Amino acid sequence: MTTDRGRSMAELIAEGGRSFSFEFFPPADEAGEEQLWNAISALEPYRPTFVSVTYGAGGSSRDTTVRLTSRIARETDLLPVAHLTCVGHTREELDAILAEYAAGGVRHVMALRGDPEGGPRAEWTATPGGLEYASELVALAAARDFRIGVAAFPDRHPTSPSLDHDADVLVAKARAGAEFAVTQMFFTAADYVALVERVRAKGVDIPVLPGIMPILNLAAISRQSELIGADVPDHVVRRISAHDGDPARMRAEGIALATELCEELLDGGAPGLHFYTLNRSRATLEIFEQLNIRV
């Protein structure tokens, strides 16, 4: 999908019908980068609304993220959204990174507070000279005329007092200049619907894209619980665990679960789907096959 990379993501999502987007992370070496570009090549024909590249905690992958998003902007028809977090940076450093993205032809960012070094459950402490809230980073990016996405949480954020507070945080980010949101991975469609309803009730109508990552093996259950700061639901654990000892059937069950979730979300009015790919295309392509989404 060849796009005007300065346009509003909300407009692009609205014009494209259902939005499909993919998230990648900066690879650690040349082999990883080759794998990433293989995944990009396999998924590009599906004409995603955008692709995003994550940003390591404390800026650990800053240079790679900037380079990759700039390369995507240069060498593909894909619209790249670069992640940026408040962790480990002063306001001046964040502004400099935004300038570097702009120089590389990247005009869309995912503005995130980011997790503390101890993970999503750890207490948050702002970097001296840095920003306290993601809404402040949104405002900083908006001042440079970036188009901005933000995070949303269908499950309660592990350090939040309530689901309603999470909705208030998303509303604050929208009012600071965010144009769309992508949720943390989750496993129950009703939780996503309830989040959207809470935000709409507060007068904000930005698109909220559900984030999807299938669980393909038992080891991934604890890993994903740590990533999202919440336990994977019992019904998901039971269905995956039922095939312990048979990796192929376990993987197929994970794909089936993710497909069922996607179907329920789309039937319930979600504007699209955002896939956490882990720099591989196979699982996403299998879900597309089951959803009858074709090139």
Secondary structure, DSSP 8 states (H G I E B T S, - for coil): ----TTS-HHHHHHHTSSEEEEEE---SSHHHHHHHHHHHHHHGGG--SEEEE---GGGTTHHHHHHHHHHHHHHSS--EEEEEE-TT--HHHHHHHHHHHHHTT--EEEEE----TT-TTS-----TTS-SSHHHHHHHHHHTT-EEEEEE-SS--TT-S-HHHHHHHHHHHHHHT--EEEEEE-S-HHHHHHHHHHHHHTT----EEEEE----SHHHHHHHHHHHTS---HHHHHHHHTTTT-HHHHHHHHHHHHHHHHHHHHHTT--EEEEE-TT--HHHHHHHHHHT---
